[in-house]
Amino acid sequence: MSLQIARVALQISVDPLQLAIVALILVATWVASKLLGGFVSKTFRRINPNVTFQAKRIVIWATWLIGALLALDQLGLELNLVLIALAVGVVIIIIASRDFLYNLAAHETINLYNQFKIGDWIQVGKVFGRVVDITWNDTVLSTPNNETVYIPNSTITKSILTNRTTQGGIRISVPMTIENALSLKEIEQTLLAIGVELQEELVPEFKPEVRLTKIDAKTSKMELLLRINNPAKGKLISSEVLKRLKIKLEDLQNQ
């Protein structure tokens, strides 16, 4: 090893002309990295800030790697060492950009299998929201609380994903407990009437349904089944059903 190092050292000349060429190469490399970095920023800035940053970093590092190899070649470095340096540089770039590359590959997987599209309501892990954008790096969701969540594409392909958007909307169940002293027929009619009142929020082709799920000594458990257009309003509509049911039951008891 020491002999090889000594041989390389002897091959490296300190000729002023070579040093000037090396300096010129480094200056040209610096200028090229600035120009290419600016070009990448202008090209990718409309796609996603994370993509722009990663792409710019890769281009700058690749430019400096080429410039460094050209400079070393001017100094008379052996070809095998240049190739080793090139391989090491490529490995470093891949390691530094692995997250971006994973997300880019996952983006292609999402497009290939068409698991969801912009406008769909999906659930990834504990996050539920409407897809508002699909970039090369992440998928952007808007939650029912109007929060914006950025999920890396690689996380989506590795997680259990539920697409809760269907052609006929999403069905919700509004459970309730009713005293047996009240007429089940009147309760059913009341719940169906509430469904009619909320018709603007429901899918027109599907009618509200009432189901009796359990009967105890003093109470009966029922549920109102609705198919709604907007999954984000599920909790709001359930709350509105229970509120209107309470008011109507009070009116029935006062009659």
C-alpha positions as CSV (number, residue, x, y, z in Angstrom):
1,M,0.0,0.0,0.0
2,S,2.8,2.4,0.9
3,L,4.6,1.7,-2.4
4,Q,1.4,2.4,-4.3
5,I,0.9,5.7,-2.5
6,A,4.5,6.6,-3.2
7,R,4.1,5.8,-6.9
8,V,0.9,7.9,-7.1
9,A,2.7,10.8,-5.3
10,L,5.5,10.6,-7.9
11,Q,3.0,10.7,-10.7
12,I,1.5,13.9,-9.4
13,S,3.4,16.8,-10.9
14,V,3.6,20.2,-9.4
15,D,3.9,21.8,-12.9
16,P,2.5,25.3,-12.6
17,L,0.6,24.8,-15.9
18,Q,-1.2,21.8,-14.5
19,L,-2.0,23.6,-11.3
20,A,-3.5,26.4,-13.3
21,I,-5.6,24.0,-15.3
22,V,-6.8,22.4,-12.0
23,A,-7.7,25.8,-10.6
24,L,-9.5,26.6,-13.8
25,I,-11.4,23.3,-13.7
26,L,-12.5,24.0,-10.1
27,V,-13.6,27.5,-10.9
28,A,-15.6,26.2,-13.9
29,T,-17.1,23.5,-11.7
30,W,-18.2,26.1,-9.2
31,V,-19.8,28.2,-12.0
32,A,-21.5,25.2,-13.5
33,S,-22.9,24.0,-10.2
34,K,-24.4,27.4,-9.6
35,L,-25.9,27.6,-13.1
36,L,-27.2,24.0,-13.0
37,G,-28.6,24.5,-9.5
38,G,-30.5,27.6,-10.6
39,F,-31.8,25.8,-13.6
40,V,-33.1,22.9,-11.5
41,S,-34.7,25.3,-9.1
42,K,-36.6,27.1,-11.8
43,T,-37.6,23.8,-13.5
44,F,-38.9,22.0,-10.4
45,R,-40.2,24.8,-8.2
46,R,-43.8,24.4,-9.4
47,I,-43.7,20.7,-8.5
48,N,-42.7,20.5,-4.8
49,P,-40.1,22.3,-2.6
50,N,-38.8,18.9,-1.3
51,V,-38.3,17.6,-4.8
52,T,-36.6,20.8,-5.9
53,F,-34.2,20.7,-2.9
54,Q,-33.3,17.0,-3.5
55,A,-32.9,17.4,-7.3
56,K,-30.7,20.5,-6.9
57,R,-28.5,18.8,-4.3
58,I,-28.0,15.8,-6.6
59,V,-27.1,18.0,-9.6
60,I,-24.6,20.1,-7.5
61,W,-22.9,17.1,-6.0
62,A,-22.7,15.3,-9.4
63,T,-21.2,18.4,-10.9
64,W,-18.6,18.7,-8.2
65,L,-17.8,15.0,-8.5
66,I,-17.1,15.3,-12.2
67,G,-15.1,18.4,-11.7
68,A,-13.0,16.8,-8.9
69,L,-12.3,13.8,-11.1
70,L,-11.2,16.0,-14.0
71,A,-8.9,17.8,-11.7
72,L,-7.4,14.6,-10.3
73,D,-6.9,13.4,-13.9
74,Q,-4.9,16.5,-14.6
75,L,-2.7,15.7,-11.6
76,G,-1.9,12.3,-13.2
77,L,-3.9,10.1,-10.8
78,E,-4.1,6.5,-11.8
79,L,-7.3,5.5,-13.6
80,N,-8.3,2.8,-11.2
81,L,-8.2,5.2,-8.3
82,V,-10.3,7.7,-10.3
83,L,-12.9,4.9,-10.8
84,I,-12.8,4.0,-7.1
85,A,-13.4,7.7,-6.3
86,L,-16.2,7.8,-8.8
87,A,-17.9,4.7,-7.3
88,V,-17.5,6.1,-3.8
89,G,-19.1,9.4,-5.0
90,V,-22.0,7.6,-6.6
91,V,-22.6,5.6,-3.4
92,I,-22.5,8.8,-1.3
93,I,-25.1,10.5,-3.6
94,I,-27.4,7.4,-3.5
95,I,-27.2,7.2,0.3
96,A,-27.8,10.9,0.8
97,S,-30.8,10.8,-1.6
98,R,-32.2,7.5,-0.6
99,D,-35.4,8.9,0.9
100,F,-36.1,10.9,-2.2
101,L,-35.5,7.9,-4.4
102,Y,-37.8,5.7,-2.2
103,N,-40.5,8.3,-2.5
104,L,-40.0,8.7,-6.2
105,A,-40.3,4.9,-6.8
106,A,-43.4,4.8,-4.5
107,H,-44.9,7.7,-6.6
108,E,-44.6,5.5,-9.7
109,T,-46.2,2.6,-7.8
110,I,-49.2,4.7,-6.7
111,N,-49.7,5.8,-10.3
112,L,-49.3,2.3,-11.7
113,Y,-51.9,0.6,-9.4
114,N,-54.2,3.7,-9.3
115,Q,-55.0,3.0,-5.6
116,F,-56.5,6.5,-5.2
117,K,-56.7,9.9,-7.0
118,I,-57.0,13.5,-6.1
119,G,-60.3,14.1,-4.5
120,D,-60.6,10.7,-2.9
121,W,-60.9,10.2,0.9
122,I,-58.3,7.8,2.2
123,Q,-57.0,6.6,5.5
124,V,-53.3,5.9,6.0
125,G,-52.7,4.6,9.5
126,K,-54.5,7.0,11.9
127,V,-54.6,9.8,9.3
128,F,-57.8,10.4,7.4
129,G,-58.4,13.0,4.8
130,R,-59.1,14.1,1.2
131,V,-56.2,13.8,-1.3
132,V,-55.5,17.3,-2.6
133,D,-52.1,16.7,-4.3
134,I,-49.8,13.8,-5.2
135,T,-46.2,14.9,-5.7
136,W,-43.1,13.0,-6.5
137,N,-42.1,13.1,-2.9
138,D,-45.4,12.9,-0.9
139,T,-49.2,12.8,-0.9
140,V,-51.0,15.8,0.6
141,L,-54.2,15.2,2.6
142,S,-56.7,17.7,3.9
143,T,-58.3,16.4,7.1
144,P,-61.9,17.0,8.2
145,N,-60.4,19.5,10.7
146,N,-58.9,21.5,7.7
147,E,-55.3,20.4,8.6
148,T,-52.9,19.7,5.8
149,V,-50.9,16.5,6.2
150,Y,-47.9,15.5,4.1
151,I,-47.3,11.8,3.9
152,P,-44.2,10.4,2.2
153,N,-45.2,8.2,-0.7
154,S,-42.9,5.4,0.6
155,T,-44.9,5.4,3.8
156,I,-48.2,5.0,1.9
157,T,-46.9,2.0,-0.1
158,K,-45.7,0.4,3.1
159,S,-48.9,1.0,5.1
160,I,-52.5,-0.3,5.1
161,L,-54.4,2.1,3.0
162,T,-58.2,2.4,3.0
163,N,-59.9,4.3,0.2
164,R,-63.2,5.4,1.7
165,T,-64.5,7.0,-1.5
166,T,-67.0,5.0,-3.5
167,Q,-69.2,5.8,-6.4
168,G,-72.3,5.9,-4.1
169,G,-70.8,8.0,-1.3
170,I,-70.0,6.7,2.2
171,R,-72.4,5.1,4.5
172,I,-72.5,6.2,8.2
173,S,-74.3,4.7,11.1
174,V,-75.8,6.9,13.8
175,P,-76.4,4.7,16.9
176,M,-78.8,5.6,19.6
177,T,-80.6,4.1,22.7
178,I,-84.3,4.5,23.0
179,E,-86.5,3.8,26.0
180,N,-89.0,1.0,25.4
181,A,-91.8,3.2,26.7
182,L,-91.7,5.1,23.4
183,S,-93.3,3.6,20.2
184,L,-90.7,2.0,18.0
185,K,-92.9,2.9,15.0
186,E,-93.0,6.5,15.9
187,I,-89.2,6.5,16.5
188,E,-88.6,4.9,13.1
189,Q,-90.9,7.5,11.3
190,T,-89.1,10.3,13.2
191,L,-85.7,9.1,12.1
192,L,-86.7,8.7,8.5
193,A,-88.2,12.2,8.6
194,I,-84.8,13.5,9.9
195,G,-83.2,11.8,7.0
196,V,-85.5,13.6,4.6
197,E,-84.6,16.9,6.3
198,L,-80.9,16.2,5.7
199,Q,-81.4,15.2,2.1
200,E,-79.0,17.8,0.7
201,E,-76.1,16.0,2.5
202,L,-77.1,12.5,1.3
203,V,-76.6,10.6,-1.9
204,P,-80.0,10.9,-3.8
205,E,-80.2,7.3,-5.0
206,F,-80.0,5.9,-1.5
207,K,-82.8,6.2,1.1
208,P,-82.2,6.4,4.9
209,E,-82.7,3.1,6.7
210,V,-83.5,2.4,10.4
211,R,-82.4,-0.8,12.0
212,L,-83.1,-2.3,15.4
213,T,-79.9,-3.9,16.7
214,K,-80.7,-4.9,20.3
215,I,-83.6,-5.0,22.8
216,D,-83.1,-5.0,26.6
217,A,-85.6,-4.9,29.4
218,K,-85.9,-1.1,29.4
219,T,-84.2,0.1,26.3
220,S,-83.8,-0.6,22.6
221,K,-80.7,0.1,20.6
222,M,-81.3,1.4,17.1
223,E,-79.2,3.0,14.3
224,L,-80.0,5.3,11.4
225,L,-78.1,4.4,8.2
226,L,-77.3,7.3,5.9
227,R,-75.1,7.4,2.8
228,I,-73.5,10.8,2.6
229,N,-71.6,12.7,-0.1
230,N,-68.9,14.2,2.0
231,P,-67.0,12.0,4.4
232,A,-65.7,15.0,6.2
233,K,-69.2,15.8,7.5
234,G,-69.8,12.4,9.0
235,K,-69.5,13.5,12.7
236,L,-71.3,16.7,12.0
237,I,-74.3,14.9,10.4
238,S,-74.4,12.3,13.2
239,S,-74.5,15.1,15.8
240,E,-77.2,16.9,13.8
241,V,-79.3,13.7,13.7
242,L,-79.1,13.1,17.5
243,K,-79.8,16.8,18.2
244,R,-83.0,16.8,16.0
245,L,-84.0,13.4,17.4
246,K,-83.9,14.7,21.0
247,I,-86.0,17.8,20.0
248,K,-88.6,15.7,18.3
249,L,-88.8,13.2,21.1
250,E,-89.3,15.9,23.6
251,D,-92.2,17.2,21.4
252,L,-93.7,13.7,21.3
253,Q,-93.5,13.3,25.1
254,N,-95.2,16.7,25.6
255,Q,-98.1,15.9,23.3
